[in-house]
Amino acid sequence: MKKFDIPQHYRSAIIGEIKNRRKAADPRKQDFTPAEFSLGPLTFILPRHFGFCYGVENAIERSYKAIRENPGKRLFLLSQMIHNPAVNEDLEGQGLKFILDTEGRQLHPWEDIGADDVVIIPAFGTTVETEALLTAKGVEIAKYNTTCPFVEKVWKRSAEIGQTGYSIIIHGKYKHEETRATFSHSNENAPSIIVRDMKEANMLGEFILGRMEADAVKAYFSGKMSANFNLSQDLERVGVVNQTTMLATETQEIADYFKSVMIEKYGDAFKEHFADTRDTLCYATNDNQQSTIAASQSSADLALVIGGYNSSNTAQIATILSERFPTFFIKDATEIDSFNQIRHFDYGSQTLRETTGWLPKKEEVRIIVTSGASCPDTVLEEVITKIAAWFPGALSTEDALASFMPPKA
């Protein structure tokens, strides 16, 4: 695996060493057992995988390279580089400006962008239309295109099955940058439609099986499907791809559902009507989610999930843990006011909440702590250090690290 050149202030000596020891003990990443980082009365349970993934580190490396290589030039980010406030604020502090917000709304006018400007395409990728717009302006888009290779893999697979006559069903969030980009690229080769969850998948399935009227489906999916999408014709042969940060198990459930629909309608001929696309699932998202599921089997008092509040993959991790523990989704250590008070994000209602008595008052406390794929390890270390300070008998993180032993593979 490539080692990326990212700023040191994103790296944590403590978390980095824990990850290195785990990698040495389990180089093939086959053991998803969580690690226990014990400070005596306080134990942090760390999943096998968390924090920056390949695509995120690649995007950060290339963004800072763009800053170094273009002194005196205006630098723009097409939208948020990744869904983490610390990283985006840091890049803004380096002089970069955003052209669009996370939902595609204009922040900087297109007419002000010219061939002499540097425009960085974020890890989520961008639409075919935006690429064409920038190219027409003479902007060099290839040099600082940080689109995650696993997102590009989804585009490639969509093109392959689209060119053989299948329509594309995209499991994703309609307003998310990655889903908008994937829809734009898949739409070049095939009729495309976006489903958010199993409820929406069931609507399409019921229509395919003749149990739902076309007008109701068309109205519901207005703006979420190709302009000339023909429900009667374009749902006869389908393949499912996903926004790479969705729950992998949910994407597979949706794909399996459409397979079962085609079996019910076409019997043994279903293979002509359903394309197997399981290979589009992002390995990093899947590893993080499987690691979180393994950690959820631990004995713990609560869970802390750290990341940007608009981060889809972080929200999925929080969802998994919330099924078993009181779970608090926070962006960084500043959300923890005290031993007694915490601010945390409710992803379902998209609101910040405050909870008192979040940390149990007991002699020994066990906390699962993890972070999304766009969260720097330093942010997680700051959370651990802040909580540890409230336990007078706790070891220092340095002393705890000296005795840390990874699980045996």
WOSULSUL-V79523 format. One record per run of one state. SS is the DSSP state (H for helix, E for strand, L for the rest). FROM is the first residue (numbers start at 1). TO is the last residue. If there is no record, write none. Layout:
# WOSULSUL-V79523
ss->SS from->FROM to->TO
ss->SS from->FROM to->TO
This chain:
# WOSULSUL-V79523
ss->L from->1 to->7
ss->H from->8 to->10
ss->L from->11 to->12
ss->H from->13 to->25
ss->L from->26 to->34
ss->E from->35 to->38
ss->L from->39 to->41
ss->E from->42 to->46
ss->L from->47 to->53
ss->H from->54 to->69
ss->L from->70 to->74
ss->E from->75 to->77
ss->L from->78 to->84
ss->H from->85 to->93
ss->L from->94 to->96
ss->E from->97 to->98
ss->L from->99 to->99
ss->E from->100 to->100
ss->L from->101 to->105
ss->E from->106 to->106
ss->L from->107 to->109
ss->H from->110 to->112
ss->L from->113 to->117
ss->E from->118 to->121
ss->L from->122 to->127
ss->H from->128 to->136
ss->L from->137 to->144
ss->E from->145 to->145
ss->L from->146 to->148
ss->H from->149 to->162
ss->L from->163 to->166
ss->E from->167 to->171
ss->L from->172 to->176
ss->H from->177 to->186
ss->L from->187 to->191
ss->E from->192 to->195
ss->L from->196 to->197
ss->H from->198 to->208
ss->L from->209 to->213
ss->H from->214 to->220
ss->L from->221 to->224
ss->E from->225 to->225
ss->L from->226 to->230
ss->H from->231 to->234
ss->L from->235 to->237
ss->E from->238 to->242
ss->L from->243 to->247
ss->H from->248 to->272
ss->L from->273 to->273
ss->E from->274 to->275
ss->L from->276 to->277
ss->H from->278 to->280
ss->L from->281 to->282
ss->H from->283 to->295
ss->L from->296 to->301
ss->E from->302 to->306
ss->L from->307 to->311
ss->H from->312 to->322
ss->L from->323 to->325
ss->E from->326 to->330
ss->L from->331 to->332
ss->H from->333 to->335
ss->E from->336 to->336
ss->L from->337 to->340
ss->E from->341 to->346
ss->L from->347 to->350
ss->E from->351 to->356
ss->L from->357 to->364
ss->E from->365 to->371
ss->L from->372 to->376
ss->H from->377 to->388
ss->L from->389 to->396
ss->H from->397 to->402
ss->L from->403 to->409
